[in-house]
């Protein structure tokens, strides 16, 4: 990877290895969410493929086939899905000309700092299929307006999907 590539190149100029390295592995984009009337509601319920302990996809190569509402995250698709991504997301931040957070693994050297700050979903995500729709409403972790992109956290930081598009980073050429 090129030295501090995220500061020197646009998202469209990154190679696949650099694109993938931008993902901090928080798992926030792999939580269920609902988008209704311009409001994103994020639940602490994991995608069926999310390994909650590691906050990583358990079948990344086949995720698009196995989870039909999972979206490829590419430089081209980013403007469409940016409002569904967490404000801490490196893809979203760089797309908006914002710096990476100090805890990001590319700056900190590993994921320890972000885990310490509670950025990953590992400590609160619930496996998919364990809650009824009514019970799921008690596990709202965040809400924000897509149009205004203002976030209102209920408990913790997060985003992702419920039956509406699920965002997963993908090979930038996807």
Steps between C-alpha positions, in 0.01 A plus 500: 500500500612851432601710802201693647306433180174627652647851517657503154250333268129517429289194576481425128881493474551235769601147415295211641733440795485867603121509455455199727746641757273802549241278668565514874297183560256657744204299365265798523399472135398138567225581747137483392331826423184647361476805278158661517388853418861616467599366843751221551432285808783269601443195717758311703415189298776354283482386140486117490855492359656728761733323741411715799811417701740614227258753340589355160298334225518123530464453122621824344564345156139375468316768701324658202351166394405395854366838619309650207458840669876533554651770277845522349672808633703655219608855421210512254236372744622700798294815431184284488563321832703760690201608712465144631861470614616594851660842537817320612524302172828570318332475160239757599752729668743500206213547254409813699863618520521428873803339668507149639426487874811469720396148609481367142727194459693664215606775743506310829671189359235251615137470615574518875432874529168481318391203710588696814281788377207260435492562125443133406161331530652199679386608844132558419389338171238226519492208254252529213177305547504507881245780541145554382423821309346645818805408711730649238346843567655486849845467345522825306857625525484803272273711281571784259348682209651417163418840358658695785750227592467585866541213735299438817653215698280300731787319670804423291628593158393287202333452159372242262199319376173330560334411175624798316844520344782362708837655436818301487822618356602319188781495259504854372476371150182305585 
